[in-house]
Amino acid sequence: MKAKEFDRKFDSDEEDIINDLDLSSAKRVNQVQKRVNVDFPVWMIESLDKEASRLGVTRQSIIKVWLAERLETQQSHHA
């Protein structure tokens, strides 16, 4: 497929390009995972679980999102 045709399909709300992509070797930049262990007080775990349940996500997801938001805020203040 030519680039112009791909761009047209990408910009169109009516056509899906996912079948035109080779995702077998796709990698998420800066998304290499490294496991860490963090101890939280029980009250904090309970609050995290309550908020995660309210949002319909996992505890791990909410921790990641909140930490990412905080780090982005810190970076923008120091830039």
C-alpha positions in Angstrom: 0.0 0.0 0.0 1.3 3.5 -0.9 1.7 6.0 1.9 -1.0 8.3 0.4 -3.5 5.5 0.6 -2.5 4.6 4.1 -2.8 8.3 5.2 -6.2 8.5 3.6 -7.4 5.4 5.5 -5.9 6.7 8.7 -7.6 10.0 8.4 -10.9 8.5 7.4 -13.5 7.8 10.2 -14.9 5.0 8.1 -11.9 2.8 7.6 -9.8 0.8 10.1 -6.1 0.5 9.5 -5.3 -2.1 12.1 -5.3 -4.9 9.5 -2.8 -3.0 7.4 -0.2 -2.9 10.2 2.4 -5.5 11.1 2.2 -5.5 14.9 4.4 -8.6 15.3 7.5 -6.6 16.0 5.8 -3.5 17.5 7.4 -2.2 20.7 6.2 0.4 23.2 9.0 3.0 23.5 10.0 3.7 27.2 7.6 1.0 28.4 10.1 -1.6 29.5 8.7 -3.0 32.8 10.8 -3.4 36.0 9.2 -4.9 39.0 9.5 -3.0 42.3 8.0 -3.8 45.8 6.5 -1.0 47.8 5.0 -1.2 51.3 1.9 0.9 51.9 0.0 1.4 55.2 -3.3 -0.5 55.4 -5.3 2.8 55.3 -3.6 3.7 52.0 -4.3 0.3 50.4 -8.0 0.5 51.5 -8.2 4.0 49.9 -6.5 2.9 46.7 -8.8 -0.2 46.5 -11.9 2.0 47.0 -10.9 4.5 44.3 -9.8 1.7 41.9 -13.2 0.0 42.4 -15.1 3.2 41.8 -13.2 3.7 38.6 -13.4 0.0 37.5 -9.6 -0.5 37.3 -7.0 -2.4 39.3 -5.0 -1.1 42.2 -1.9 -1.4 40.2 -3.4 0.7 37.3 -4.5 3.5 39.6 -1.0 3.6 41.2 0.7 3.8 37.9 -1.6 6.5 36.5 -1.4 8.6 39.6 2.4 8.3 39.8 2.7 9.1 36.1 0.5 12.2 36.5 2.6 13.4 39.4 5.9 12.8 37.6 4.6 14.7 34.5 3.6 17.6 36.8 7.0 17.7 38.5 8.7 17.6 35.1 6.7 20.5 33.8 7.4 22.6 36.9 11.1 22.0 36.6 11.3 22.7 32.8 
